[in-house]
Structure formats: structure tokens, C-alpha cells
């Protein structure tokens, strides 16, 4: 049985939470391997809504081990609150079913403050971040200044690390005209939160290799989407981590051979939150209708998502950069009743047709989508659990998507409910 990595194949918000939750029924372990608490998941289980942004989606299932890997940047205060909130909804969370990498870098208040300073300043590029400190935390990790979870267990060493970190951050804060951060206050805050999060700290790399040796099935849960990948996304309007499946190994401490089938999640249309290029964006009544039907508001920020037609050129590119073997197509029901549906099959750049999304931001801003138009369907796909329940035109649309992105549909999601899912092929069986 293969382990499975799930990644977003667009700009995030593709419905990964439901798919990961649905797959976690067949897995023994669910692992988050990158990103931070800017990655919102909404799970609807028997009519009960769970909103997660840091904890793996498998946490709501009994008998599963949930893991936050070293590739994730962890806000300890948010982690403690999310655990508390879920416990309040009846979810049991203990060190027996949740382990957080002891070498994971932490997100501190100075990181979210720096994020906010940058996004609200009058100079520089506005990325449209969630202002939760994810980018600055990754900067400190790469700059070898980061405070890691294990550091909370050694107050004397932690004090040294904080002083070293603030030498860098206070210079930045002065540049923004802000007061310097107080090292004693930060140390006190970290010492206060330490007892709530340290019990979950552990050697993730060792635990994952143990469960692999036992034959357990592992589900690697990606955050954001491949088009937000720091290397392969629409730079600079990207997140600060690698979102492609290759990061699953490095971000959790297992070898690349541990990652088997890669499942890409994408909507039957396209959305994006924040700034950056979006070739198929619809700013008219159709785009507004898609957003209303799809309830396109961010789980974490509540920001309205930009909406547009399905972009097969972009997804075909992420299929290749992400190593995707099959896709889970979500929110097909949002397109029910449209008289006409369009798919972008290529771009036109300066009068020439191209079959890829260019790396140059200037060229990205100039590309125009080349559309293929389909007749819509009047029946409903909502809640369908078998192919025979789908309108013929909906099936035709799905088959054309498969051809254009050069990857088969492995799973079809037809509503937010867990069981409203059509399994075409079981990723764990490959």
C-alpha cells in the first residue's frame, strides 16, 4: 500500500481539508509538512463544522496519529488555542495522538508584527499575506536565527537565542519607525506558553520511520497550493515555503522513497486570495456568482477570493512540477446550471500562443487566456456519489479537464460533506 502526499494544484483553497479527512479514514498517520497557521481547512462531519489552520485534518478522527513536521513554522500560542478549541468540540488531543517536531521553528509576535509593518508600509511590494508571521519566521529559519520548539525546554539557552534574534529584528523595527521589542517580555511569554506545547514535542523523523517499519499508511498533507510555491509559484506573490510534494520528505524527516502516490487537489474552476497574476479572473457577474455559490471566503482571514474559469494550462504545469499522478476535483456542483462554461487551454503572449505560464512577472501580467467553450448542464451534481448520478455534460467536462492537464481524476468531490465523494481510484492502492 502506498503512502500518499496531498498537495494543492492551484493557488490554495482547493478543498484539501475534506479530501485529506476523507482519505485519513484509510490512513494511520496524517502529517503536515510545510506552511503555518495561514492554511485554513474547513471540515464538515455529520453536520458539525471544524475549522483547522495548523493541526492536521486527521486530528478529528479517533485512532489516528497526527504529526506536525519540521517543515512547518509553528505559532505556539495558536497551537495551544487550536487544541483547546477542538477539545471544546469533543475532540480528544493528547501526546499519544499528536506529535510536533521538536526541531520546528516557531512563529513569534515579532514575526506577525513585521509582516504587518511590511504589508501596510508605503514602499515595497505588497504580497497580500495573512499577516500571521509565516514569511518572517521562515526568513529567520534560513538565516539561522530561529527559536525552535526544543529551545523552550532550556531557559538559559533560550535567553541567548532571543537576544541574538532581536539584534536582527530591532534593526528592522527601527527602520519602520517602531519601538524595539523587549527581550525579557518575549522570554516571559515563551516560558508561559512552554508547558502547554512542550508535552507534544518529539522526534518526528524517528516516529515516522518507526510507523513505516510497522507498515502503517501515511498521508502527507500539504498546505496552500503549488502556484504559491516559493520556487515554482507566481513569484513574488507566493508563500515562503515549498508546497510541492517534494517537500513532504524534507519537511517531515523521511526519505523521498516514503512518498508514494501524489494527489493534486483542484477546483472545477479557479480562485485566488491576495495579490498577483490571475489570467482567467472574472470581475463580472459570472465571477461574482461563482464566488457566492462556492462560498469563496478565506477560512483564516475571511477575505473574499477572486474567482475565474478553470485554467488547464496552470494545472498542467503544477502536475509536472508537483509530481502529481492523479487529481481530486472539487466543487463541481458550483458550476451546475451555467449555460456556458469555459476552460483556458493556452495563453496568448504578445501575439504568440504559448502552452506554459512564464516566470517573468512582466510577462505574467500580459498573458491572455485562450478559451475553449463548453455547453453547461442543467441537472445537479451536488451530492452525487456515483458516476451514473452525474449529468452527461458534466462527465464530458471532467474528461476534457483530464485530457488538458494530462492527469486522471482519482477523486471527485460533489459537496462539503465527507461522504459526497466519488472514488475513481484509491491512491493508497497504487
SVG drawing of the C-alpha trace seen along z (x, -y; Angstrom):
<svg xmlns="http://www.w3.org/2000/svg" viewBox="-31 -56 54 60">
<polyline fill="none" stroke="black" stroke-width="0.4" points="0.0,0.0 1.4,-3.4 1.8,-6.4 0.0,-9.4 1.0,-13.1 -1.8,-15.6 -1.0,-19.0 -2.9,-21.9 -2.7,-22.1 -3.8,-25.8 -3.4,-28.8 -4.6,-27.0 -8.2,-26.9 -8.9,-23.9 -10.8,-21.8 -7.8,-19.9 -9.3,-19.6 -12.2,-17.5 -10.2,-15.3 -7.5,-14.7 -10.1,-14.0 -11.8,-11.6 -8.5,-9.8 -7.5,-9.8 -10.1,-7.1 -7.8,-4.8 -4.5,-6.1 -2.9,-5.5 -0.9,-8.7 -1.5,-12.2 1.4,-14.6 1.6,-18.4 5.0,-19.1 5.1,-22.8 3.4,-26.2 1.9,-27.5 -1.4,-28.6 -2.2,-30.5 -3.6,-27.3 -7.3,-27.1 -9.2,-23.8 -13.0,-23.5 -14.2,-20.0 -18.0,-19.2 -18.6,-15.9 -22.1,-14.7 -23.2,-18.4 -20.6,-19.5 -18.1,-22.1 -14.4,-22.0 -12.1,-24.8 -8.4,-24.0 -5.4,-26.0 -2.4,-24.3 -3.4,-20.9 -3.5,-18.1 -7.0,-17.2 -6.7,-13.7 -6.9,-15.0 -10.7,-14.8 -10.5,-11.1 -10.1,-8.7 -7.2,-6.2 -5.1,-8.3 -1.6,-9.8 -1.4,-13.4 2.1,-14.9 3.4,-18.5 6.7,-18.1 9.9,-20.2 9.0,-21.9 6.1,-23.7 6.6,-27.0 4.6,-26.8 2.9,-29.6 2.9,-28.1 0.0,-30.3 -2.1,-29.4 -1.3,-25.8 -2.4,-25.8 -5.6,-27.7 -6.5,-25.4 -6.0,-22.4 -8.2,-24.0 -10.9,-24.9 -11.1,-21.3 -11.2,-19.8 -14.2,-22.1 -15.8,-20.4 -15.2,-17.0 -12.0,-16.1 -9.5,-14.2 -6.0,-15.6 -3.0,-14.1 0.7,-13.5 -0.5,-10.0 -2.2,-11.2 -0.4,-14.5 3.4,-14.9 5.1,-18.2 8.7,-18.2 11.0,-19.4 13.1,-21.0 10.3,-23.0 10.9,-26.8 8.5,-29.0 6.4,-32.0 6.7,-34.8 4.8,-38.0 7.7,-39.9 7.1,-37.9 3.5,-38.8 4.3,-42.4 7.0,-42.6 4.5,-41.0 2.1,-43.8 4.7,-46.6 5.7,-45.4 2.2,-45.0 1.0,-48.4 4.1,-50.4 4.1,-52.8 7.1,-51.2 7.9,-47.8 5.7,-45.1 2.5,-44.1 2.2,-40.3 -1.2,-40.1 -0.1,-37.8 -2.3,-36.8 0.0,-38.9 0.5,-35.9 4.3,-36.0 4.9,-32.9 7.3,-34.6 9.4,-36.4 9.6,-33.1 10.9,-31.2 13.4,-34.1 14.8,-33.6 14.9,-29.8 17.0,-30.2 19.1,-32.9 19.8,-30.5 18.3,-32.9 15.1,-31.0 13.8,-29.9 12.8,-26.2 10.3,-24.3 13.0,-22.3 14.6,-25.6 11.7,-26.2 13.0,-23.4 16.2,-25.3 15.5,-28.8 19.2,-29.8 19.8,-28.9 16.5,-30.4 17.5,-33.7 20.7,-33.8 18.7,-32.8 16.2,-35.7 19.0,-38.2 20.6,-37.1 17.3,-37.2 16.4,-40.7 19.6,-42.1 18.3,-41.5 14.6,-42.3 15.1,-45.5 17.2,-46.9 14.3,-46.2 11.8,-47.7 13.8,-50.9 13.8,-51.1 10.0,-51.0 9.9,-53.7 8.7,-51.1 9.7,-50.6 12.2,-47.9 11.0,-44.5 11.7,-43.7 13.8,-40.5 12.6,-39.9 8.9,-40.2 9.4,-37.8 11.3,-35.3 8.5,-35.5 5.8,-34.9 7.6,-31.9 8.1,-30.5 4.4,-30.9 3.3,-29.0 6.0,-26.3 4.1,-24.0 1.2,-23.9 3.1,-22.9 6.3,-21.1 4.4,-17.9 3.6,-17.4 7.3,-17.9 9.1,-14.8 11.4,-13.4 9.1,-13.3 11.7,-11.8 12.2,-8.8 8.5,-8.3 7.6,-8.3 10.4,-5.8 9.0,-3.6 5.5,-3.6 6.8,-3.0 8.6,0.1 5.3,1.2 3.6,1.0 1.4,-2.0 -0.1,-4.1 1.0,-7.7 -0.9,-10.7 1.2,-13.8 -1.0,-16.9 0.2,-19.9 -0.9,-23.5 -1.5,-26.3 -1.0,-25.2 1.7,-24.6 1.1,-28.0 2.1,-29.6 5.4,-27.5 8.4,-29.7 10.2,-28.3 7.5,-27.2 4.7,-29.6 3.8,-33.1 6.8,-34.8 7.0,-37.1 3.2,-36.6 3.9,-33.3 4.1,-31.8 7.5,-31.3 7.8,-27.5 7.8,-24.8 4.3,-23.5 5.1,-20.7 5.2,-17.1 9.0,-17.0 8.8,-19.0 6.9,-16.1 10.1,-14.2 12.3,-17.1 9.6,-18.7 8.9,-15.6 12.3,-13.8 11.7,-10.8 13.4,-9.8 11.8,-10.6 11.0,-7.0 8.5,-7.3 6.3,-9.5 4.3,-7.3 1.2,-8.5 0.9,-12.3 -2.7,-13.5 -3.3,-17.1 -6.4,-18.9 -8.0,-21.4 -11.4,-23.1 -13.5,-22.8 -12.9,-26.5 -10.1,-28.7 -9.7,-31.0 -7.0,-33.2 -6.7,-35.2 -4.4,-38.2 -2.3,-39.9 -0.7,-38.5 -1.5,-37.4 -4.7,-35.5 -5.2,-35.1 -8.8,-33.7 -10.1,-36.0 -13.7,-37.1 -14.6,-40.5 -18.1,-40.4 -21.4,-39.0 -20.3,-35.4 -17.3,-35.7 -19.5,-37.1 -21.9,-34.2 -19.2,-31.6 -17.9,-33.2 -21.4,-33.3 -22.2,-29.7 -18.7,-28.4 -18.8,-30.5 -15.4,-31.8 -14.2,-33.5 -10.9,-32.5 -11.2,-30.3 -8.3,-32.0 -8.8,-35.7 -12.4,-35.9 -11.0,-37.6 -13.1,-37.3 -11.5,-35.1 -11.0,-36.2 -12.8,-33.7 -12.4,-32.7 -12.7,-29.8 -10.6,-26.7 -7.1,-27.2 -5.9,-23.9 -2.5,-25.5 -1.6,-26.3 -2.8,-23.0 -0.9,-21.0 2.2,-22.9 1.7,-22.0 1.0,-18.4 4.6,-18.3 6.3,-20.4 4.4,-18.7 4.8,-15.1 1.0,-14.7 -0.3,-11.3 -4.0,-12.0 -6.2,-14.8 -9.2,-15.2 -11.6,-17.6 -13.7,-19.6 -16.7,-21.9 -18.0,-20.7 -21.5,-21.5 -20.7,-25.2 -20.9,-25.1 -24.4,-23.5 -26.8,-25.4 -24.4,-27.6 -25.5,-27.8 -21.8,-28.0 -18.5,-27.0 -15.0,-27.9 -11.6,-26.4 -8.3,-28.1 -6.3,-25.8 -3.3,-28.1 -2.2,-31.7 -1.5,-34.4 1.6,-36.5 2.5,-39.4 0.6,-37.8 2.1,-34.4 0.3,-31.3 2.2,-29.5 1.4,-26.4 3.0,-27.4 2.9,-30.2 6.0,-32.3 8.3,-33.0 8.7,-36.7 6.2,-38.8 6.0,-41.3 5.0,-38.6 2.6,-37.0 0.8,-40.3 0.5,-40.4 -0.7,-36.9 -4.3,-36.4 -6.1,-33.1 -7.1,-31.1 -10.5,-29.6 -12.4,-26.5 -16.2,-26.8 -18.5,-24.1 -22.2,-23.7 -23.2,-23.6 -25.5,-21.2 -28.9,-21.8 -29.0,-18.8 -27.3,-18.8 -24.0,-17.2 -24.4,-18.2 -24.2,-15.2 -23.6,-12.7 -21.8,-9.5 -21.6,-7.6 -20.7,-8.4 -24.2,-7.5 -25.6,-10.3 -23.8,-12.9 -25.3,-14.8 -23.7,-13.7 -22.3,-17.2 -20.6,-17.2 -18.9,-14.0 -17.8,-15.4 -16.3,-18.5 -14.4,-16.2 -13.0,-14.1 -11.8,-17.2 -10.1,-18.5 -8.2,-15.2 -7.0,-15.5 -5.9,-19.0 -4.0,-18.7 -2.6,-15.3 -3.6,-13.6 -6.7,-11.5 -9.4,-12.3 -8.9,-10.0 -11.5,-11.5 -14.5,-13.7 -16.0,-15.8 -19.6,-16.9 -20.3,-18.8 -18.6,-19.7 -20.0,-16.6 -17.4,-13.9 -19.3,-11.1 -20.4,-13.1 -17.3,-11.8 -16.8,-9.6 -13.7,-7.4 -12.4,-6.6 -9.1,-5.1 -7.8,-4.5 -4.4,-6.4 -3.3,-4.1 -3.6,-1.1 -1.1,-2.4"/>
</svg>
